[in-house]
């Protein structure tokens, strides 16, 4: 009886857990960039908005391209190492991972006879590479009170109650249940890979003596992959009682394993508009607007479920499918100012985004009708996530300041900045605001050729969800070392 019950439960899980893989954090991946369009912008952070006068302007404020009076070529690379600590039911695990990627490649050309320039280039906009573990494996007393994943999934989806005909029916509470309630050691390994790449073309045009406008169109493409290997084990032999009321026993349960994969292909398009005004040679004021980016997501998912028992019985079930949906990001409004005093350029900048305007749309799937009887159920689930976005998210702000100093009578330039980004959630975990501290600089290694570099230290925490009802806290402390070359003719 127990084996039949578990098979029914696993069939149930396979029909709903991964196909409903879209959480709020899945959409938030597309709102904020975790990289930079060149090494100078890396060193100055969001305060670069206040300067905006080189290739990076193409992605931040294209009006600043009008200040590029000579041909400019720029490219760069980045080495990042992330240390991630998970906290799951009071237990902590730490994992580190490293990756090496290009940051940008671009070209700016002035339009002869005008105070205008055009640019085209590539930028690595987001990277998703990470590796981490989670576990509740602390002591037997704590494990005995820790809920199992199985009843959470069963009771959370009443439309599937009929699919659990061999589960017991609780006539008092009028619902189906399972004897696997708690007492299981839970652990998992998660791997994320992928990136969003941006290719942009645009220009900045001087419309008055000290005023410029700019526009760039940004096409985006990329991929995201997610793998979660989850295991529940009866490590302390807690399940040893036969319950005659339900006619089932959990005596010989050994473990339940769930292996999930998600592979996404990503296409998107958006635009950046900018205004720059200048007051003499020493003061600049910049305004930027990033339009909503429209993303189209194609998603392949697969999952394998296994149950193993002390008598060596083993049962497995595999399922796979395809989902597609769109994500539309909100407008992002930015402003910045720079002041050049005593040889030092002081900069400040900020961005504002109403994250409640983030939205899933046009959901479709090929893998649910055999379970739900209607493919529209996936669309209803997506709409429920949009409602959660409006209820759980708030406005998000990023602010920062920095400074740049060209060392007199030397080929060196030094930079430094600090910035902070507020949490997008109404209620969030401690440390959810992202802080970034950066040091950077440049050295002229040949006429008109600069070697640019920066080191960035980031820190932020986030809540991650899995199987709809479980979550853990992820504390990230990435460190980024980036180098690039720039040439101005």
C-alpha positions in Angstrom: 0.0 0.0 0.0 2.8 2.3 0.9 4.5 1.9 -2.4 1.3 2.5 -4.4 0.7 5.6 -2.3 4.2 7.0 -3.0 3.9 6.3 -6.7 0.6 8.3 -6.7 2.3 11.1 -4.9 5.2 11.2 -7.2 2.9 11.2 -10.3 1.2 14.2 -8.7 4.5 16.0 -8.0 5.7 15.4 -11.6 2.6 17.0 -13.0 2.9 20.3 -11.1 6.2 21.1 -9.6 8.5 22.0 -12.4 6.0 23.0 -15.0 5.1 25.8 -12.5 8.7 26.9 -12.3 8.0 30.6 -12.7 8.5 32.5 -9.5 8.8 36.2 -8.9 12.6 35.9 -8.7 12.5 34.4 -12.2 11.1 37.6 -13.6 13.4 39.8 -11.4 16.4 38.3 -13.2 15.5 40.6 -16.1 15.1 43.9 -14.3 18.6 44.7 -13.1 22.0 44.2 -14.7 24.8 42.7 -12.6 27.5 43.7 -15.0 28.8 47.0 -16.7 29.3 48.3 -20.3 33.0 49.1 -19.8 35.7 49.3 -17.1 35.2 53.0 -16.4 31.5 52.4 -15.7 32.5 49.5 -13.5 34.7 51.7 -11.4 32.1 54.5 -11.1 28.9 52.3 -10.8 25.5 54.1 -11.1 27.3 57.4 -10.7 28.6 57.0 -14.2 25.2 58.5 -15.3 26.6 61.8 -14.2 29.6 61.7 -16.6 28.3 59.8 -19.7 30.9 60.7 -22.3 32.3 57.4 -23.8 31.2 54.1 -25.3 29.3 53.1 -22.1 26.9 55.9 -22.8 25.4 53.8 -25.6 23.8 51.6 -22.9 23.4 54.2 -20.0 22.7 57.6 -21.6 23.2 57.8 -25.4 23.1 61.6 -25.3 26.6 61.5 -23.9 27.9 60.1 -27.2 27.7 63.6 -28.6 30.8 64.4 -26.5 32.9 61.7 -28.3 34.8 63.9 -30.7 37.2 61.2 -32.1 36.8 57.5 -33.1 36.7 55.3 -30.1 37.2 51.5 -29.8 36.7 49.6 -26.6 36.7 46.0 -25.3 37.1 44.2 -22.0 37.0 41.0 -20.0 35.9 40.1 -16.5 36.8 37.4 -13.9 34.1 36.9 -11.2 34.2 34.8 -8.1 31.0 34.3 -6.1 30.7 32.9 -2.6 27.1 31.9 -1.8 25.9 30.8 1.6 22.5 29.2 1.9 20.4 29.2 5.1 17.7 26.5 5.0 15.8 25.7 8.2 18.6 27.3 10.3 21.4 25.2 8.6 24.0 27.0 6.6 26.2 25.8 3.7 28.8 27.7 1.7 29.9 27.2 -1.9 32.1 29.2 -4.3 32.3 29.3 -8.0 34.3 31.3 -10.6 33.7 32.3 -14.2 35.5 34.3 -16.9 33.6 36.2 -19.6 33.9 39.2 -22.0 32.3 42.4 -20.8 31.9 44.5 -24.0 33.1 45.3 -27.5 32.2 48.5 -29.2 32.9 51.4 -31.6 32.0 55.1 -31.5 32.3 57.4 -34.5 31.7 61.1 -34.7 29.6 62.5 -37.6 31.9 64.8 -39.6 30.8 68.4 -39.4 28.4 68.0 -36.5 28.6 67.7 -32.7 27.1 64.2 -32.9 28.3 60.6 -32.8 26.9 57.2 -33.5 27.9 53.9 -31.8 27.4 50.2 -32.1 28.5 47.6 -29.6 28.0 44.5 -27.5 27.6 44.3 -23.7 27.3 41.3 -21.3 24.2 42.6 -19.5 23.5 39.8 -17.0 25.3 36.6 -15.9 23.6 33.8 -14.0 26.6 31.5 -13.2 26.4 30.1 -9.6 26.7 26.9 -7.6 25.3 26.3 -4.2 23.9 23.7 -1.7 21.2 23.6 0.9 20.4 21.1 3.7 18.4 20.8 6.9 20.8 18.1 8.2 21.4 19.3 11.7 20.2 16.9 14.5 17.5 14.3 14.9 15.3 16.4 17.2 15.1 19.2 14.7 14.6 16.8 11.8 11.7 15.2 13.6 9.7 18.4 13.4 10.7 19.5 9.9 7.9 19.1 7.4 8.4 16.8 4.4 7.9 18.1 0.9 5.3 15.5 0.0 2.3 16.8 2.0 3.1 20.4 1.0 2.7 19.5 -2.7 -0.4 17.3 -2.1 -2.4 19.6 0.0 -1.4 22.7 -2.0 -3.1 21.5 -5.2 -6.7 20.3 -4.5 -7.4 19.9 -8.2 -5.2 16.9 -8.2 -7.0 15.2 -5.3 -8.7 12.7 -7.6 -5.3 11.7 -8.9 -4.4 10.5 -5.4 -7.2 7.9 -5.1 -5.0 5.6 -3.1 -4.1 8.3 -0.6 -6.2 8.4 2.6 -9.1 10.8 2.8 -9.4 12.9 5.9 -13.1 13.1 6.3 -12.8 15.7 9.2 -10.9 18.2 7.1 -12.3 17.0 3.7 -9.0 16.6 2.0 -6.5 14.0 0.8 -3.3 13.4 2.8 -0.1 11.3 3.0 1.6 9.6 6.0 4.9 11.3 4.9 4.4 14.4 7.1 7.8 15.2 8.6 11.1 13.7 9.9 13.0 13.6 6.6 16.6 14.9 6.1 16.4 17.3 3.1 19.3 18.3 1.0 19.9 19.7 -2.5 22.5 20.9 -5.0 21.7 23.7 -7.4 23.6 24.9 -10.5 22.7 27.9 -12.6 24.3 28.9 -15.8 23.7 31.4 -18.6 23.8 35.0 -19.6 21.9 37.8 -21.3 23.9 39.5 -24.1 22.9 42.9 -25.5 23.7 44.4 -28.9 22.9 48.1 -29.3 23.1 50.8 -31.9 22.4 54.4 -31.3 23.7 58.0 -31.3 23.9 61.3 -29.5 23.0 64.6 -31.1 23.7 68.1 -30.0 20.5 70.1 -30.4 21.8 73.3 -28.8 25.1 74.7 -27.6 25.1 72.7 -24.3 22.3 70.3 -24.8 22.3 66.8 -26.3 19.7 64.1 -26.9 20.4 60.4 -27.5 18.6 57.2 -28.5 19.8 53.6 -28.6 17.9 50.4 -29.6 19.0 47.4 -27.6 18.4 43.8 -28.8 19.0 41.1 -26.3 19.5 37.3 -26.5 20.8 34.6 -24.2 20.1 31.5 -22.2 19.5 30.3 -18.7 19.8 26.8 -17.3 18.8 25.5 -13.8 19.4 22.1 -12.2 18.2 21.1 -8.8 19.0 17.7 -7.3 16.8 17.3 -4.3 16.8 14.4 -1.8 14.7 13.5 1.2 16.0 10.7 3.4 14.7 8.9 6.4 18.2 9.1 8.0 17.0 8.7 11.6 14.4 5.9 10.9 11.6 8.0 12.1 8.9 6.4 9.9 8.2 3.1 11.7 4.5 3.2 12.6 1.6 1.5 10.7 -1.5 3.6 10.9 -4.7 1.4 10.7 -6.8 4.5 10.1 -5.3 5.1 6.7 -4.2 1.6 5.9 -0.6 2.6 5.1 2.9 2.3 6.6 6.0 4.2 6.1 8.2 1.6 7.8 10.7 0.9 5.0 11.0 4.3 3.3 14.6 5.1 2.5 14.6 8.2 0.3 12.8 10.2 -2.3 14.8 11.9 -5.0 13.8 14.7 -7.4 16.1 15.9 -10.2 14.9 18.9 -12.1 16.3 20.8 -15.1 15.2 24.0 -16.8 16.7 25.3 -20.1 15.6 28.7 -21.4 16.3 30.6 -24.6 15.8 34.3 -24.3 15.1 37.1 -26.9 14.3 40.7 -26.0 14.2 44.2 -27.3 14.2 47.6 -25.6 15.5 51.2 -26.0 17.3 53.9 -24.0 16.6 57.6 -24.3 18.8 60.3 -22.8 19.2 64.0 -22.3 22.4 65.8 -21.3 22.9 69.4 -20.4 26.3 71.1 -19.7 27.1 74.2 -17.7 30.4 75.4 -18.8 33.2 72.9 -18.8 32.8 71.6 -15.3 29.2 70.6 -14.7 27.0 68.0 -16.4 23.4 67.0 -15.7 22.0 63.8 -17.2 18.5 62.3 -17.5 17.8 58.8 -18.8 14.8 56.6 -19.6 15.1 52.9 -20.3 11.9 51.7 -21.9 10.3 48.4 -21.0 12.1 45.5 -22.4 9.9 42.8 -24.0 11.4 39.3 -23.5 10.2 36.1 -25.2 11.1 33.0 -23.2 11.1 29.4 -24.6 11.6 26.9 -21.9 12.3 23.1 -21.9 12.0 21.3 -18.6 12.6 17.8 -17.4 12.3 16.0 -14.1 13.0 12.5 -12.7 11.4 11.2 -9.5 12.6 8.2 -7.6 11.5 6.4 -4.4 13.7 3.8 -2.7 12.9 1.5 0.2 14.8 -0.6 2.7 13.8 -3.8 0.9 15.6 -2.4 -2.2 12.3 -1.7 -4.1 12.8 1.3 -6.4 10.3 3.2 -8.4 10.9 6.1 -10.9 9.0 8.4 -13.1 10.2 10.8 -15.7 8.4 13.7 -17.4 9.4 16.6 -19.6 7.7 19.4 -21.5 7.9 22.9 -23.0 6.6 26.2 -21.8 6.7 29.6 -23.5 5.8 33.0 -22.0 6.7 36.7 -22.2 8.2 39.0 -19.6 7.8 42.8 -19.8 10.1 44.8 -17.6 9.1 48.3 -16.2 10.4 51.7 -17.2 13.7 52.7 -15.5 14.2 56.4 -14.9 17.7 57.7 -14.1 19.5 60.9 -13.3 23.0 62.0 -12.6 25.3 64.9 -12.1 29.1 65.5 -12.3 31.1 68.4 -11.1 34.8 68.9 -11.9 36.6 70.7 -9.0 40.3 71.0 -8.3 41.2 68.3 -10.8 38.7 65.8 -9.4 35.4 64.9 -11.1 32.8 64.1 -8.5 29.8 62.1 -9.7 26.4 61.0 -8.4 23.6 59.1 -9.9 20.5 57.1 -9.3 17.8 55.0 -10.9 14.1 54.4 -10.0 11.9 51.5 -11.2 8.4 50.6 -10.2 8.9 46.8 -10.0 5.2 46.2 -9.5 4.9 46.8 -13.3 6.9 43.7 -14.0 4.6 41.2 -15.8 4.4 37.7 -17.2 2.3 37.2 -20.3 1.2 35.0 -23.2 1.8 31.7 -21.4 1.5 28.4 -23.3 2.6 24.9 -22.6 2.5 21.5 -24.3 2.8 19.4 -21.1 -0.1 20.0 -18.8 -3.3 18.9 -20.4 -2.8 15.2 -19.6 -2.9 16.2 -15.9 -5.0 19.3 -15.7 -7.4 18.7 -18.6 -6.7 22.1 -20.0 -3.6 24.0 -21.1 -5.3 27.2 -19.8 -4.3 26.1 -16.3 -0.7 27.2 -17.0 -2.0 30.6 -18.0 -4.1 30.9 -14.9 -0.9 30.1 -12.8 1.0 32.8 -14.6 -1.8 35.3 -13.9 -1.6 34.3 -10.2 2.1 35.2 -10.3 1.3 38.6 -11.7 -1.0 39.2 -8.8 1.8 38.2 -6.4 4.1 40.6 -8.1 1.7 43.5 -7.5 1.2 42.5 -3.9 4.7 41.5 -2.9 6.9 44.0 -4.8 7.6 47.7 -4.3 9.5 50.5 -6.0 13.2 49.9 -6.2 15.9 52.6 -6.1 19.6 52.6 -6.9 21.8 55.5 -5.8 25.5 56.0 -5.7 28.4 58.4 -5.8 32.0 58.3 -7.1 35.1 60.3 -8.0 37.6 60.2 -10.8 41.1 61.8 -10.7 43.7 62.2 -13.4 47.0 62.3 -11.7 49.0 65.3 -12.9 52.1 64.8 -15.0 51.4 61.0 -15.1 49.6 58.6 -17.3 47.4 57.4 -14.5 43.7 57.9 -13.7 42.1 56.6 -10.4 38.4 56.0 -9.6 36.3 54.9 -6.7 32.5 54.6 -6.1 29.9 53.2 -3.7 26.3 52.4 -4.5 23.2 50.7 -3.0 20.1 49.1 -4.5 17.0 48.6 -2.4 15.2 45.3 -2.2 12.3 45.0 -4.6 10.1 43.2 -2.0 7.7 44.7 0.5 9.1 42.2 3.1 12.5 40.7 2.6 15.3 38.9 4.3 18.0 40.9 6.2 20.8 42.1 3.9 18.6 42.1 0.8 19.7 45.6 -0.3 22.6 45.2 -2.7 25.8 47.2 -1.8 28.6 47.7 -4.3 32.1 49.2 -3.6 34.4 49.7 -6.5 38.0 50.8 -7.1 39.3 51.4 -10.6 41.7 53.2 -12.8 43.4 53.6 -16.1 47.0 54.0 -17.5 48.0 55.3 -20.9 50.2 52.5 -22.3 50.6 54.1 -25.8 49.4 57.3 -27.4 45.6 57.4 -27.3 45.6 53.8 -25.8 44.5 53.1 -22.3 44.5 50.0 -20.2 41.4 50.2 -18.0 40.6 48.2 -14.9 38.3 47.9 -11.9 37.7 45.7 -8.9 34.1 45.4 -7.5 32.9 44.0 -4.2 29.2 43.2 -4.1 27.0 41.9 -1.2 23.3 41.0 -1.2 20.9 38.4 0.1 17.8 37.0 -1.6 15.0 34.5 -0.8 14.8 31.6 -3.3 11.8 29.3 -3.8 11.5 25.8 -5.0 8.5 23.4 -5.2 6.2 26.4 -4.7 6.2 26.1 -0.9 9.8 25.7 0.1 12.4 28.5 0.3 15.9 29.3 1.5 18.0 32.4 2.0 20.9 32.9 -0.4 23.7 35.3 0.7 25.9 36.3 -2.2 29.3 38.1 -2.0 30.6 38.3 -5.6 34.0 39.8 -6.4 34.7 41.0 -9.9 38.1 41.8 -11.5 37.8 43.4 -14.9 40.3 44.7 -17.5 39.9 46.4 -20.8 41.4 48.4 -23.6 40.2 51.7 -25.0 41.5 53.6 -28.0 40.6 57.1 -29.1 42.0 58.3 -32.4 
